[in-house]
Amino acid sequence: MSPEATQPAWLKHLADHCRQYGQRHAANMLGYSATTINQCLKGSYMADTKQIEQRVRERLTDTWLHTLRLACERGTQAQAAQQIGVSETTVSQVLSGNYKANTLRIERRVRGELMGAECDCPVMGDVSLRVCQDVQERQPGKSGTGIGNPQHAQAWHACRGSGRFIKAGQCPHFNGAGAKSATALATQEGKQT
């Protein structure tokens, strides 16, 4: 009998998630370090895993797709799309399995807006995953971020580990949304001075 056959269901689900999205993504979604996730997968994690098991069941299952479908059934795809801040076409493609891009940004919007999930932002504190994703996706203007809300502008830089957040590095919740990374920003800032 293979070791995978004797794994509990939550651990199989964690392993599948890591294969699809990577250990860092799983660690961010669960609120643990990548080392802890790696130790769980290898069977060398020494502490009690009950809290990790619970978080895997709550945060890594595809309940977000089910929640999105329910929102569409309660109203329309257009209403669900407007509520999570994406196009109706995007919702249609995600639900039919034809969405070509990574669905992480859609998942975070659904979890934040429809399921009430939050993350700990270094600037704004506990915020909805929807707000976190909105801030990440803002497009910078020619002089800085082009974001009217000063707190969101700071959070935008914190996401990317730029400006005064350069020593801290990228926020663990940053998923690459938006056009510019810290490297591109540093290059741009160097040209402006």
Buried (B, 14 or more C-beta within 10 A) or exposed (E): EEEEEEBEEBBEBBBEBBEEBEBEBBBBBBBBBBEBBBBBBEEEBEEEBEEBBEBBEEBBEEBBBEBBBEBBEEEEBEEBBBBBBBEBEBBBBBBEEEBEEEBBBBBBBBBBBBBEBBBEBBBBEEBBBBBBBBBBBBEBEEEBBEBEEEEBBBBBBBBBBBBEBEEEEBBBBBBEBBEBBBEEBBEBEEEEE
